[in-house]
Amino acid sequence: MRIDISIANQRLDLFDASGKIIKHYLISSAKKGTGQQYGSFCTPLGRHIIRAKIGDKQPVNTVFIKRRPTGEIYNAELAKQFPKRDWILTRIFWLSGCEPGFNRLGTVDTMRRYIYIHGSPDTAEMGKPGSIGCIRMRNNDILELFDRVDTGTAVNIVA
């Protein structure tokens, strides 16, 4: 399996081992564009792997903070209570860069920047940038992808 993410198309493509596309998913990348630097709030480019899969067996709309379930389940009332919260829901793929000096180590380390592919509220618009660096997906899509890929899966992010 392999994942390719196109920032220009706001799309994640899942490929099988032979290189055949299995599925396309709409995503939402960073509203500030692409970039590698810590604190940039941009989506990093280049070759990555899924370092960790987080949230197995948690209910849909489970709220995560710092990769830990908070005990909350996202709903409209919670959204109103915390209007500025960056919602990380349902499942998380924690990404790690594979290119030292570009997206690994130092001030460009994707993993130390806490860049994820994660679920989002159903109200989050897909197909256009809107995150603060991560790759957002619909909850049903992240659930499906979570069951299809393993840690170590290659993720290539291109402009």
C-alpha atoms as a printed R data frame, in Angstrom:
    type eleno elety resid chain resno       x      y      z
1   ATOM     1    CA   MET     A     1   0.000  0.000  0.000
2   ATOM     2    CA   ARG     A     2   0.977  3.602 -0.621
3   ATOM     3    CA   ILE     A     3  -0.687  6.965 -0.092
4   ATOM     4    CA   ASP     A     4  -0.182  9.976 -2.349
5   ATOM     5    CA   ILE     A     5  -1.542 13.357 -1.285
6   ATOM     6    CA   SER     A     6  -1.932 16.165 -3.828
7   ATOM     7    CA   ILE     A     7  -2.189 19.608 -2.250
8   ATOM     8    CA   ALA     A     8  -3.203 21.167 -5.596
9   ATOM     9    CA   ASN     A     9  -6.088 18.699 -5.992
10  ATOM    10    CA   GLN     A    10  -6.874 18.454 -2.252
11  ATOM    11    CA   ARG     A    11  -6.983 14.702 -2.694
12  ATOM    12    CA   LEU     A    12  -5.538 11.594 -1.059
13  ATOM    13    CA   ASP     A    13  -5.080  8.551 -3.297
14  ATOM    14    CA   LEU     A    14  -4.658  5.042 -1.897
15  ATOM    15    CA   PHE     A    15  -2.666  2.599 -4.043
16  ATOM    16    CA   ASP     A    16  -2.298 -1.158 -3.716
17  ATOM    17    CA   ALA     A    17   1.074 -2.951 -3.759
18  ATOM    18    CA   SER     A    18   1.057 -3.132 -7.575
19  ATOM    19    CA   GLY     A    19   0.552  0.639 -7.911
20  ATOM    20    CA   LYS     A    20  -3.128  0.494 -8.861
21  ATOM    21    CA   ILE     A    21  -5.378  3.183 -7.366
22  ATOM    22    CA   ILE     A    22  -7.849  1.688 -4.916
23  ATOM    23    CA   LYS     A    23  -9.655  4.852 -3.794
24  ATOM    24    CA   HIS     A    24  -9.626  8.670 -3.928
25  ATOM    25    CA   TYR     A    25 -10.542 10.776 -0.889
26  ATOM    26    CA   LEU     A    26 -11.100 14.530 -0.623
27  ATOM    27    CA   ILE     A    27  -8.947 16.196  2.028
28  ATOM    28    CA   SER     A    28  -8.259 19.620  3.479
29  ATOM    29    CA   SER     A    29  -4.635 20.696  3.909
30  ATOM    30    CA   ALA     A    30  -3.202 23.827  5.563
31  ATOM    31    CA   LYS     A    31  -4.813 27.157  4.801
32  ATOM    32    CA   LYS     A    32  -1.300 28.701  4.935
33  ATOM    33    CA   GLY     A    33  -0.087 26.417  2.130
34  ATOM    34    CA   THR     A    34   2.923 24.124  2.114
35  ATOM    35    CA   GLY     A    35   6.112 24.412  4.120
36  ATOM    36    CA   GLN     A    36   8.469 22.453  6.271
37  ATOM    37    CA   GLN     A    37   9.376 24.805  9.128
38  ATOM    38    CA   TYR     A    38   8.308 24.302 12.714
39  ATOM    39    CA   GLY     A    39   5.683 26.906 13.655
40  ATOM    40    CA   SER     A    40   4.730 27.655 10.041
41  ATOM    41    CA   PHE     A    41   1.251 26.055 10.267
42  ATOM    42    CA   CYS     A    42   1.881 24.734  6.749
43  ATOM    43    CA   THR     A    43   1.504 21.209  5.374
44  ATOM    44    CA   PRO     A    44   4.914 19.574  4.848
45  ATOM    45    CA   LEU     A    45   5.879 18.103  1.487
46  ATOM    46    CA   GLY     A    46   7.883 15.027  0.589
47  ATOM    47    CA   ARG     A    47   8.192 11.397  1.545
48  ATOM    48    CA   HIS     A    48   6.740 10.298  4.870
49  ATOM    49    CA   ILE     A    49   5.599  7.147  6.622
50  ATOM    50    CA   ILE     A    50   2.756  6.501  9.008
51  ATOM    51    CA   ARG     A    51   4.686  6.273 12.280
52  ATOM    52    CA   ALA     A    52   1.654  5.547 14.467
53  ATOM    53    CA   LYS     A    53  -2.042  4.754 14.124
54  ATOM    54    CA   ILE     A    54  -4.058  6.184 16.991
55  ATOM    55    CA   GLY     A    55  -7.663  5.692 18.032
56  ATOM    56    CA   ASP     A    56  -8.396  2.070 17.213
57  ATOM    57    CA   LYS     A    57 -11.813  1.048 18.548
58  ATOM    58    CA   GLN     A    58 -12.682  4.592 19.707
59  ATOM    59    CA   PRO     A    59 -16.199  5.786 18.818
60  ATOM    60    CA   VAL     A    60 -16.731  7.994 15.769
61  ATOM    61    CA   ASN     A    61 -16.244 11.675 16.678
62  ATOM    62    CA   THR     A    62 -13.969 10.875 19.633
63  ATOM    63    CA   VAL     A    63 -12.097 14.096 20.451
64  ATOM    64    CA   PHE     A    64  -8.302 13.870 20.717
65  ATOM    65    CA   ILE     A    65  -5.917 16.344 22.300
66  ATOM    66    CA   LYS     A    66  -2.214 15.534 22.130
67  ATOM    67    CA   ARG     A    67  -3.120 12.162 20.593
68  ATOM    68    CA   ARG     A    68  -5.148 11.140 23.636
69  ATOM    69    CA   PRO     A    69  -8.939 10.743 23.763
70  ATOM    70    CA   THR     A    70 -10.420 13.444 26.000
71  ATOM    71    CA   GLY     A    71 -13.551 11.454 26.830
72  ATOM    72    CA   GLU     A    72 -15.594 13.897 24.735
73  ATOM    73    CA   ILE     A    73 -17.622 13.013 21.655
74  ATOM    74    CA   TYR     A    74 -17.826 15.883 19.169
75  ATOM    75    CA   ASN     A    75 -21.278 17.417 18.633
76  ATOM    76    CA   ALA     A    76 -22.765 20.830 17.825
77  ATOM    77    CA   GLU     A    77 -23.016 21.796 21.502
78  ATOM    78    CA   LEU     A    78 -19.330 21.033 22.112
79  ATOM    79    CA   ALA     A    79 -18.397 22.960 18.942
80  ATOM    80    CA   LYS     A    80 -20.323 25.979 20.246
81  ATOM    81    CA   GLN     A    81 -18.650 25.682 23.653
82  ATOM    82    CA   PHE     A    82 -15.126 25.626 22.102
83  ATOM    83    CA   PRO     A    83 -15.403 27.606 18.839
84  ATOM    84    CA   LYS     A    84 -11.641 28.077 18.354
85  ATOM    85    CA   ARG     A    85 -10.558 24.469 19.014
86  ATOM    86    CA   ASP     A    86  -8.795 22.657 16.160
87  ATOM    87    CA   TRP     A    87 -10.848 19.457 16.167
88  ATOM    88    CA   ILE     A    88  -8.930 16.196 15.786
89  ATOM    89    CA   LEU     A    89 -11.497 13.423 15.689
90  ATOM    90    CA   THR     A    90 -12.073  9.670 15.309
91  ATOM    91    CA   ARG     A    91  -8.611  8.409 14.135
92  ATOM    92    CA   ILE     A    92  -5.076  9.749 13.711
93  ATOM    93    CA   PHE     A    93  -2.172  8.769 11.479
94  ATOM    94    CA   TRP     A    94   0.954 10.421 12.931
95  ATOM    95    CA   LEU     A    95   3.373 11.143 10.084
96  ATOM    96    CA   SER     A    96   7.162 10.991 10.162
97  ATOM    97    CA   GLY     A    97   9.339 12.521  7.460
98  ATOM    98    CA   CYS     A    98  11.849 10.360  5.597
99  ATOM    99    CA   GLU     A    99  14.131 13.069  4.156
100 ATOM   100    CA   PRO     A   100  16.753 14.386  6.625
101 ATOM   101    CA   GLY     A   101  17.099 18.167  6.407
102 ATOM   102    CA   PHE     A   102  13.867 18.487  4.407
103 ATOM   103    CA   ASN     A   103  11.102 16.937  6.531
104 ATOM   104    CA   ARG     A   104  13.082 15.033  9.158
105 ATOM   105    CA   LEU     A   105  15.208 16.266 12.078
106 ATOM   106    CA   GLY     A   106  15.918 19.816 13.199
107 ATOM   107    CA   THR     A   107  13.355 22.561 12.609
108 ATOM   108    CA   VAL     A   108  11.716 20.697  9.713
109 ATOM   109    CA   ASP     A   109  10.802 17.447 11.472
110 ATOM   110    CA   THR     A   110   7.255 16.462 10.501
111 ATOM   111    CA   MET     A   111   6.801 14.194 13.512
112 ATOM   112    CA   ARG     A   112   8.001 16.827 16.009
113 ATOM   113    CA   ARG     A   113   5.605 19.272 14.322
114 ATOM   114    CA   TYR     A   114   2.767 16.838 15.179
115 ATOM   115    CA   ILE     A   115   1.522 16.567 11.605
116 ATOM   116    CA   TYR     A   116  -1.312 14.059 11.247
117 ATOM   117    CA   ILE     A   117  -3.877 12.743  8.861
118 ATOM   118    CA   HIS     A   118  -7.021 12.838 11.005
119 ATOM   119    CA   GLY     A   119 -10.799 12.923 11.116
120 ATOM   120    CA   SER     A   120 -12.715 16.205 11.272
121 ATOM   121    CA   PRO     A   121 -16.205 17.484 12.034
122 ATOM   122    CA   ASP     A   122 -18.707 16.708  9.284
123 ATOM   123    CA   THR     A   123 -19.096 20.475  8.870
124 ATOM   124    CA   ALA     A   124 -15.397 20.885  7.916
125 ATOM   125    CA   GLU     A   125 -15.182 21.626  4.209
126 ATOM   126    CA   MET     A   126 -13.126 19.167  2.175
127 ATOM   127    CA   GLY     A   127 -11.580 19.930 -1.201
128 ATOM   128    CA   LYS     A   128 -10.063 23.233 -0.083
129 ATOM   129    CA   PRO     A   129  -7.337 24.225  2.392
130 ATOM   130    CA   GLY     A   130  -8.514 24.867  5.958
131 ATOM   131    CA   SER     A   131  -6.254 23.148  8.514
132 ATOM   132    CA   ILE     A   132  -3.325 24.458 10.552
133 ATOM   133    CA   GLY     A   133  -0.894 21.980  8.967
134 ATOM   134    CA   CYS     A   134  -2.470 18.543  9.158
135 ATOM   135    CA   ILE     A   135  -4.400 16.654  6.515
136 ATOM   136    CA   ARG     A   136  -8.080 16.600  7.444
137 ATOM   137    CA   MET     A   137 -10.450 13.893  6.247
138 ATOM   138    CA   ARG     A   138 -14.108 13.060  6.693
139 ATOM   139    CA   ASN     A   139 -14.665 10.678  9.619
140 ATOM   140    CA   ASN     A   140 -16.091  7.875  7.462
141 ATOM   141    CA   ASP     A   141 -13.095  8.175  5.128
142 ATOM   142    CA   ILE     A   142 -10.481  8.088  7.911
143 ATOM   143    CA   LEU     A   143 -12.239  5.037  9.410
144 ATOM   144    CA   GLU     A   144 -12.081  3.230  6.077
145 ATOM   145    CA   LEU     A   145  -8.440  4.181  5.510
146 ATOM   146    CA   PHE     A   146  -7.498  3.214  9.090
147 ATOM   147    CA   ASP     A   147  -8.601 -0.348  8.423
148 ATOM   148    CA   ARG     A   148  -6.734 -0.534  5.101
149 ATOM   149    CA   VAL     A   149  -3.232  0.697  5.950
150 ATOM   150    CA   ASP     A   150  -0.587 -0.222  8.503
151 ATOM   151    CA   THR     A   151   2.116  1.672 10.332
152 ATOM   152    CA   GLY     A   152   5.068  2.070  8.005
153 ATOM   153    CA   THR     A   153   2.851  2.815  4.989
154 ATOM   154    CA   ALA     A   154   4.509  5.305  2.625
155 ATOM   155    CA   VAL     A   155   2.837  8.720  2.329
156 ATOM   156    CA   ASN     A   156   4.049 11.097 -0.379
157 ATOM   157    CA   ILE     A   157   2.814 14.692 -0.167
158 ATOM   158    CA   VAL     A   158   3.232 16.828 -3.304
159 ATOM   159    CA   ALA     A   159   2.282 20.412 -4.083
